[in-house]
Amino acid sequence: MRLWGGRFEGGPADALARLSVSVHFDWRLVPYDLLASRAHARVLNRAGLLSDDELARMLAAIDDLEEACRSGAFRPTVADEDVHTALERGLLERLGTLGGKLRAGRSRNDQIATDLRLYLRDHVRTIVSRLVELETALMSQAEQHADTAAPGMTHLQHAQPVSFGHQLLAHVHPLTRDIERLRDWDRRAAVSPLGSGALAGSSLPLDPQAVAAELGFDAAAPNSMDAVADRDFAAEFLFCAAMIGIHLSRLGEEIVLWASQEFRWIEMDDAYSTGSSIMPQKKNPDVAELARGKSGRLIGSLMSLLTTLKGLPLTYNRDLQEDKEPVFDAVDTLLLVLPAVSGLVSTMRVNTAKLESSASDGFALATDLAELLVRKGVVFREAHEAVGHLVVWCQVNDKEFGDLTDEELAKISPHFGGDVRDVLSVPGALASRKAYGGTAPDRVRDQLAALREAVDAQAAWATGA
């Protein structure tokens, strides 16, 4: 059943056969290979290479084979080198010699390039749907906590108070960029290699553009050599997947911190936590940790394919058999992780009291105090220095800003009048950050409105609505 061998006097060595076989992982391409086979059968018919009766029999056999594959009645065997070999065997079993006519004008080289594009374009839409679910979970929590003050941090040190809703939305924006990258990727991936043959096209009167349109591509590949050699679409997808993994990892890292005894910002739902086999009190953030860990796998898949591609001459080389497993693994990883992270986010309970009580810790209102002096005409450099001296004085005397008397403030700097107390309020600090993109609760609600519109459009794209 090999699709080659006419010029060989003997079969391949067992070691070569085991090395060459890919059907154990490319079998998932069955529906896409059969979809392309239907389109190819029709173009052969229009070219006069299949009669109408032969076309009807061919399409009926493909339908029957697809159902047999779906039910498990037809499976690959150890003798099938790849998905294409197995499916041709299935057609020959149903059609006899007629089944062999389908191979005219195409090669496994353009078949696999087409199948993989079809597979990815289909699964990218599912990935986008799962990303939308995570965006929605984050936005729902952000809506509830637009007015909840939280410690904003840089270098993992208290910096300035922020709306916790603002921080949650800071994780939504990277996800929207991830989706836009995938949508942009899809535009470049919407090119059909089918009709390119092994590398030079075909002398048969085929119509690659018609095949492309039938398969949902925007166009046929303009260069047959590039079409069978190109795996940019796979590498670019893996880059998008790696970036998604990085964004999930960063969110996971924050959730691990938020759920810790030191932070106690959130309580995870039991359904998305695990315990310890030895310590009865433990409630571990395994979903967040696994999301963080899976990012390395996604980055590794990208590096694996880029390394494979970097030294390949045109056109097809068997090295390209290594393109599918990283892609399949990335798809499987994302579709495994995303629902779990969405569930974790949607069910976590935010400890509002803990957040708000610590929002001003670490002299987090110092910047507001410096900006008050700037509004009074003090040069920012001087204002920064004056407030810095005030922080040192408070640390030496074990006081917070709110504990200071007017006399103590005046001793530290003549710039500090009684009006400094007007800005020593966390709600006031949040409300003052009202410029576009700021953390003021009203701006957070503006963000939410804009994000809902964007996410609705992304969801519609994913479902084809």
C-alpha positions as CSV (number, residue, x, y, z in Angstrom):
1,M,0.0,0.0,0.0
2,R,3.0,2.4,-0.2
3,L,2.3,5.4,-2.4
4,W,5.8,4.9,-3.9
5,G,8.0,2.0,-4.8
6,G,7.7,1.3,-8.5
7,R,11.4,1.7,-9.1
8,F,12.4,-0.3,-5.9
9,E,13.1,-4.0,-6.0
10,G,12.7,-4.5,-2.3
11,G,10.8,-3.0,0.6
12,P,12.2,-0.6,3.2
13,A,14.2,-1.9,6.2
14,D,12.2,-2.2,9.4
15,A,14.2,0.6,10.9
16,L,13.4,2.9,8.0
17,A,9.8,2.0,8.2
18,R,9.6,2.7,11.9
19,L,11.4,6.0,11.4
20,S,9.2,7.1,8.5
21,V,5.8,6.3,9.9
22,S,3.7,9.3,10.9
23,V,0.1,7.9,10.8
24,H,0.1,7.5,14.6
25,F,0.0,11.3,15.0
26,D,-1.2,12.6,11.6
27,W,-4.4,10.5,11.8
28,R,-6.2,13.5,13.3
29,L,-6.0,15.1,9.8
30,V,-8.5,12.6,8.4
31,P,-11.4,15.0,8.0
32,Y,-9.3,17.7,6.4
33,D,-7.6,15.2,4.0
34,L,-11.0,13.9,2.9
35,L,-12.4,17.4,2.6
36,A,-9.5,18.2,0.2
37,S,-10.0,14.9,-1.6
38,R,-13.6,15.9,-2.4
39,A,-12.5,19.2,-3.8
40,H,-9.8,17.5,-5.8
41,A,-12.2,14.9,-7.2
42,R,-14.5,17.7,-8.4
43,V,-11.6,19.5,-10.2
44,L,-10.6,16.2,-11.8
45,N,-14.2,15.9,-13.0
46,R,-14.2,19.4,-14.4
47,A,-10.9,18.6,-16.2
48,G,-12.5,15.5,-17.9
49,L,-10.3,13.1,-15.9
50,L,-13.3,11.7,-13.9
51,S,-16.7,11.0,-15.5
52,D,-19.8,12.2,-13.7
53,D,-20.6,8.6,-12.7
54,E,-17.0,8.1,-11.4
55,L,-17.2,11.4,-9.5
56,A,-20.5,10.3,-7.8
57,R,-19.0,7.0,-6.8
58,M,-15.9,8.7,-5.6
59,L,-17.7,11.2,-3.4
60,A,-20.0,8.4,-2.0
61,A,-16.9,6.4,-1.1
62,I,-15.3,9.3,0.5
63,D,-18.4,9.9,2.6
64,D,-18.5,6.3,3.6
65,L,-14.9,6.3,4.5
66,E,-15.2,9.4,6.6
67,E,-18.1,7.8,8.6
68,A,-16.0,4.6,9.0
69,C,-13.1,6.7,10.3
70,R,-15.4,8.6,12.7
71,S,-16.9,5.4,14.1
72,G,-13.6,3.5,14.3
73,A,-14.7,0.9,11.8
74,F,-11.7,2.0,9.6
75,R,-8.4,2.5,11.3
76,P,-4.8,2.8,10.1
77,T,-2.6,-0.3,10.2
78,V,1.0,-0.8,11.0
79,A,1.6,-1.0,7.2
80,D,0.2,2.5,6.6
81,E,3.0,5.0,6.4
82,D,0.8,8.1,6.9
83,V,-2.7,9.4,6.9
84,H,-2.7,9.7,3.1
85,T,-1.6,6.1,2.6
86,A,-4.3,4.8,4.9
87,L,-7.1,6.8,3.3
88,E,-6.0,5.7,-0.2
89,R,-6.2,2.1,1.0
90,G,-9.7,2.8,2.3
91,L,-10.8,4.2,-1.1
92,L,-9.2,1.2,-3.0
93,E,-11.1,-1.1,-0.7
94,R,-14.3,0.6,-1.6
95,L,-13.7,1.5,-5.3
96,G,-11.1,-0.8,-6.6
97,T,-8.9,0.7,-9.3
98,L,-11.1,3.8,-9.5
99,G,-9.8,4.8,-6.0
100,G,-6.3,5.2,-7.6
101,K,-7.5,7.9,-9.9
102,L,-7.8,10.4,-7.1
103,R,-4.0,10.6,-6.9
104,A,-3.7,12.2,-10.3
105,G,-2.4,15.8,-10.2
106,R,-1.5,15.9,-6.5
107,S,1.3,14.8,-4.2
108,R,1.6,14.1,-0.5
109,N,3.7,17.3,-0.5
110,D,0.8,19.6,-1.4
111,Q,-1.7,17.4,0.4
112,I,-0.1,17.7,3.8
113,A,0.6,21.4,3.4
114,T,-3.1,21.8,2.7
115,D,-4.4,19.5,5.4
116,L,-2.3,21.2,8.1
117,R,-3.6,24.7,7.1
118,L,-7.2,23.4,7.1
119,Y,-6.6,21.8,10.5
120,L,-5.1,24.9,12.0
121,R,-7.6,27.4,10.6
122,D,-10.4,25.3,12.1
123,H,-8.8,24.8,15.5
124,V,-7.6,28.5,15.8
125,R,-11.3,29.4,15.9
126,T,-11.9,27.0,18.8
127,I,-8.9,28.5,20.6
128,V,-10.2,32.0,20.1
129,S,-13.6,30.8,21.6
130,R,-11.7,29.6,24.6
131,L,-9.8,32.8,24.9
132,V,-13.0,34.7,24.7
133,E,-14.3,32.7,27.7
134,L,-11.2,33.7,29.7
135,E,-11.6,37.3,28.7
136,T,-15.2,37.2,29.7
137,A,-14.4,35.7,33.1
138,L,-11.8,38.4,33.8
139,M,-14.1,41.2,32.7
140,S,-16.9,39.8,35.0
141,Q,-14.6,40.0,38.0
142,A,-13.3,43.4,36.9
143,E,-16.8,44.8,36.7
144,Q,-17.5,43.7,40.3
145,H,-14.2,45.3,41.5
146,A,-13.9,48.5,39.5
147,D,-14.2,50.4,42.8
148,T,-12.1,48.0,44.8
149,A,-8.8,49.6,45.8
150,A,-5.7,47.4,45.6
151,P,-2.0,47.8,46.1
152,G,-0.5,48.5,42.7
153,M,3.1,47.1,42.5
154,T,6.3,47.6,40.6
155,H,9.3,45.3,41.3
156,L,6.7,43.4,43.5
157,Q,6.8,46.3,45.9
158,H,3.9,48.5,46.8
159,A,3.9,51.5,44.4
160,Q,0.5,53.2,44.0
161,P,-3.1,52.3,44.7
162,V,-5.0,50.9,41.7
163,S,-8.5,49.6,41.0
164,F,-8.4,45.8,41.2
165,G,-10.7,45.9,38.2
166,H,-8.0,47.8,36.4
167,Q,-5.4,45.1,37.2
168,L,-7.7,42.4,36.1
169,L,-8.3,44.2,32.8
170,A,-4.6,44.5,32.4
171,H,-4.7,40.7,31.8
172,V,-7.5,41.0,29.3
173,H,-5.7,43.4,26.9
174,P,-2.9,40.9,26.1
175,L,-5.5,38.3,25.4
176,T,-7.2,40.6,22.9
177,R,-3.9,41.1,21.2
178,D,-3.4,37.3,21.1
179,I,-6.7,37.0,19.3
180,E,-6.0,39.8,16.9
181,R,-2.7,38.1,16.1
182,L,-4.5,34.8,15.4
183,R,-7.1,36.6,13.2
184,D,-4.2,38.3,11.3
185,W,-2.5,34.9,11.1
186,D,-5.6,33.5,9.5
187,R,-5.4,36.0,6.7
188,R,-2.0,34.8,5.7
189,A,-2.8,31.2,6.3
190,A,-5.8,31.4,3.9
191,V,-3.7,30.3,0.9
192,S,-4.2,26.8,-0.6
193,P,-1.2,24.8,-1.7
194,L,-3.4,22.1,-3.4
195,G,-2.5,21.9,-7.0
196,S,1.2,22.5,-6.5
197,G,1.9,18.8,-6.8
198,A,5.3,17.7,-5.5
199,L,6.9,21.1,-6.3
200,A,6.2,22.2,-9.9
201,G,2.4,22.1,-10.3
202,S,0.7,19.8,-12.8
203,S,0.5,19.4,-16.5
204,L,-3.1,18.3,-16.0
205,P,-5.8,20.9,-16.7
206,L,-6.6,21.5,-13.0
207,D,-8.0,24.6,-11.4
208,P,-6.2,25.4,-8.1
209,Q,-8.2,28.6,-7.6
210,A,-11.5,26.7,-7.7
211,V,-10.2,24.2,-5.2
212,A,-9.0,27.0,-3.0
213,A,-12.4,28.6,-3.0
214,E,-14.2,25.3,-2.3
215,L,-11.9,24.7,0.7
216,G,-12.6,28.2,2.2
217,F,-9.2,29.7,1.2
218,D,-8.9,33.2,-0.1
219,A,-6.5,32.2,-2.9
220,A,-4.3,29.5,-4.4
221,A,-0.6,29.7,-3.8
222,P,1.1,31.7,-6.5
223,N,4.3,29.7,-6.4
224,S,4.2,25.9,-6.3
225,M,7.7,25.5,-4.9
226,D,7.0,27.9,-2.0
227,A,3.6,26.3,-1.5
228,V,5.0,22.9,-0.6
229,A,8.1,24.2,1.3
230,D,6.3,26.9,3.3
231,R,5.7,26.3,7.0
232,D,5.7,30.0,8.0
233,F,2.0,29.5,8.8
234,A,2.9,26.7,11.3
235,A,5.8,28.6,12.9
236,E,3.7,31.8,13.1
237,F,0.9,29.9,14.8
238,L,3.3,28.5,17.3
239,F,4.6,32.0,18.0
240,C,1.0,33.1,18.7
241,A,0.5,30.0,20.9
242,A,3.8,30.8,22.8
243,M,2.6,34.3,23.4
244,I,-0.7,33.1,24.7
245,G,1.2,30.7,27.0
246,I,3.3,33.6,28.3
247,H,0.2,35.6,29.0
248,L,-1.4,32.7,30.8
249,S,1.8,32.2,32.7
250,R,1.9,35.8,33.9
251,L,-1.7,35.6,35.0
252,G,-1.0,32.3,36.7
253,E,1.9,33.8,38.6
254,E,-0.2,36.6,39.9
255,I,-3.0,34.2,41.0
256,V,-0.4,32.1,42.8
257,L,0.7,35.2,44.7
258,W,-2.8,36.5,45.3
259,A,-3.8,33.1,46.8
260,S,-0.8,32.9,49.1
261,Q,-1.0,33.4,52.9
262,E,1.2,36.4,52.5
263,F,-1.2,38.2,50.1
264,R,-4.6,36.6,50.8
265,W,-6.2,38.7,48.1
266,I,-8.3,35.8,46.7
267,E,-9.8,32.5,47.8
268,M,-9.8,29.8,45.1
269,D,-12.9,27.7,44.6
270,D,-12.4,24.1,45.8
271,A,-13.3,22.9,42.2
272,Y,-10.1,24.6,40.9
273,S,-7.7,23.8,43.8
274,T,-6.0,20.7,45.0
275,G,-4.7,19.5,48.4
276,S,-1.6,17.9,49.8
277,S,-1.0,14.2,50.4
278,I,0.6,15.0,53.8
279,M,-0.5,18.5,54.9
280,P,-4.3,18.5,55.5
281,Q,-4.6,22.3,55.6
282,K,-3.2,22.9,52.1
283,K,-5.1,24.4,49.2
284,N,-2.8,24.6,46.3
285,P,-3.2,26.8,43.1
286,D,-2.4,23.9,40.7
287,V,-4.4,25.3,37.8
288,A,-2.4,28.6,37.9
289,E,0.9,26.7,38.4
290,L,0.2,24.3,35.5
291,A,-0.7,27.3,33.3
292,R,2.6,28.7,34.2
293,G,4.4,25.5,33.5
294,K,2.7,24.8,30.2
295,S,4.1,28.0,28.8
296,G,7.6,26.3,28.6
297,R,6.0,23.5,26.5
298,L,4.5,26.1,24.1
299,I,7.8,28.0,23.8
300,G,9.6,24.7,23.2
301,S,7.3,23.8,20.3
302,L,8.0,27.0,18.6
303,M,11.8,26.6,19.0
304,S,11.6,23.0,17.8
305,L,9.9,23.9,14.5
306,L,12.1,27.0,13.9
307,T,15.2,24.9,14.4
308,T,13.8,22.3,11.9
309,L,13.1,24.9,9.3
310,K,16.3,27.0,9.5
311,G,18.5,25.0,7.2
312,L,16.1,23.4,4.7
313,P,16.7,23.9,1.0
314,L,13.7,24.1,-1.4
315,T,11.4,22.4,-1.7
316,Y,10.0,19.5,0.3
317,N,12.3,17.7,2.7
318,R,11.3,14.8,5.0
319,D,12.4,17.0,7.9
320,L,9.0,18.6,7.5
321,Q,7.4,15.5,9.0
322,E,8.5,17.2,12.2
323,D,6.1,20.1,11.7
324,K,2.9,18.4,12.9
325,E,3.7,17.2,16.4
326,P,4.7,20.6,17.8
327,V,1.5,22.1,16.2
328,F,-0.7,19.4,17.5
329,D,0.8,19.6,20.9
330,A,0.3,23.4,21.1
331,V,-3.3,23.1,20.0
332,D,-4.0,20.3,22.6
333,T,-2.2,22.3,25.3
334,L,-4.1,25.5,24.8
335,L,-7.5,23.7,24.6
336,L,-6.6,21.9,27.8
337,V,-5.3,24.9,29.8
338,L,-7.7,27.7,28.8
339,P,-10.9,26.2,30.1
340,A,-9.3,25.4,33.5
341,V,-7.9,29.0,33.8
342,S,-11.3,30.4,32.9
343,G,-13.0,28.3,35.5
344,L,-10.4,29.3,38.1
345,V,-10.9,33.1,37.4
346,S,-14.7,33.0,37.2
347,T,-15.0,31.2,40.5
348,M,-12.3,32.9,42.6
349,R,-13.6,35.0,45.5
350,V,-11.9,38.4,46.0
351,N,-11.0,39.4,49.6
352,T,-12.1,43.1,49.2
353,A,-11.4,44.0,52.8
354,K,-7.8,42.7,52.6
355,L,-7.1,44.5,49.3
356,E,-8.5,47.9,50.5
357,S,-6.8,47.7,53.9
358,S,-3.4,47.3,52.2
359,A,-3.9,49.6,49.3
360,S,-2.0,52.5,50.9
361,D,0.7,50.4,52.6
362,G,4.3,51.2,51.9
363,F,3.6,54.9,51.6
364,A,1.8,54.2,48.3
365,L,0.3,57.7,48.3
366,A,3.7,59.4,48.0
367,T,3.3,60.1,44.3
368,D,-0.1,61.8,44.9
369,L,1.6,63.9,47.5
370,A,4.4,64.9,45.1
371,E,1.9,65.7,42.4
372,L,0.0,67.9,44.8
373,L,3.1,70.0,45.3
374,V,3.6,70.2,41.5
375,R,0.0,71.5,41.2
376,K,1.1,74.2,43.7
377,G,4.0,75.2,41.5
378,V,6.8,73.2,43.0
379,V,9.3,71.7,40.5
380,F,8.8,68.0,40.4
381,R,12.4,67.3,41.2
382,E,12.0,69.3,44.5
383,A,8.6,67.7,45.2
384,H,10.1,64.3,44.7
385,E,12.9,65.0,47.1
386,A,10.6,66.6,49.7
387,V,8.3,63.6,49.8
388,G,11.3,61.3,49.9
389,H,12.5,63.1,53.1
390,L,8.9,62.7,54.5
391,V,9.0,59.0,53.9
392,V,12.3,58.6,55.7
393,W,11.1,60.7,58.6
394,C,8.0,58.5,58.9
395,Q,10.1,55.3,58.8
396,V,12.4,56.6,61.5
397,N,9.5,57.6,63.7
398,D,7.3,54.6,62.9
399,K,4.5,56.7,61.5
400,E,2.2,56.7,58.4
401,F,1.4,59.8,56.4
402,G,-2.0,60.0,58.1
403,D,-0.5,60.1,61.6
404,L,1.4,63.3,61.0
405,T,0.4,66.6,62.6
406,D,0.5,69.9,60.7
407,E,3.5,70.9,62.8
408,E,5.4,67.8,61.9
409,L,4.7,68.3,58.2
410,A,5.8,71.9,58.3
411,K,9.1,70.9,60.0
412,I,9.9,68.5,57.2
413,S,9.2,70.9,54.4
414,P,7.6,74.3,54.0
415,H,5.8,73.0,51.0
416,F,3.6,70.8,53.2
417,G,0.6,72.7,54.2
418,G,-2.7,71.4,55.7
419,D,-4.0,70.7,52.2
420,V,-1.8,67.6,51.9
421,R,-4.5,65.7,53.7
422,D,-6.8,66.2,50.7
423,V,-4.7,63.7,48.7
424,L,-4.0,61.2,51.5
425,S,-7.1,59.2,50.6
426,V,-7.1,56.0,48.6
427,P,-10.5,56.6,46.9
428,G,-9.3,60.1,46.1
429,A,-6.1,58.8,44.6
430,L,-8.0,56.4,42.4
431,A,-10.5,59.0,41.3
432,S,-7.7,61.4,40.4
433,R,-6.2,58.9,37.9
434,K,-8.9,59.8,35.4
435,A,-6.9,60.4,32.2
436,Y,-7.5,57.9,29.4
437,G,-6.1,54.6,30.3
438,G,-5.9,55.5,34.0
439,T,-7.0,53.5,37.0
440,A,-10.0,55.7,38.0
441,P,-13.1,53.6,38.4
442,D,-14.9,55.6,35.7
443,R,-12.0,54.9,33.3
444,V,-12.2,51.2,34.3
445,R,-15.8,51.1,33.3
446,D,-15.0,52.8,30.0
447,Q,-12.4,50.1,29.4
448,L,-15.0,47.4,30.1
449,A,-17.4,48.9,27.6
450,A,-14.8,49.0,24.9
451,L,-13.5,45.6,25.7
452,R,-17.0,44.1,25.6
453,E,-17.5,45.4,22.1
454,A,-14.1,44.0,21.0
455,V,-14.6,40.6,22.6
456,D,-18.1,40.3,21.0
457,A,-16.5,40.9,17.6
458,Q,-13.8,38.3,18.4
459,A,-16.5,35.7,19.5
460,A,-18.4,36.4,16.3
461,W,-15.3,35.8,14.2
462,A,-14.6,32.5,16.0
463,T,-18.1,31.2,15.3
464,G,-18.5,32.6,11.8
465,A,-21.4,34.7,12.9
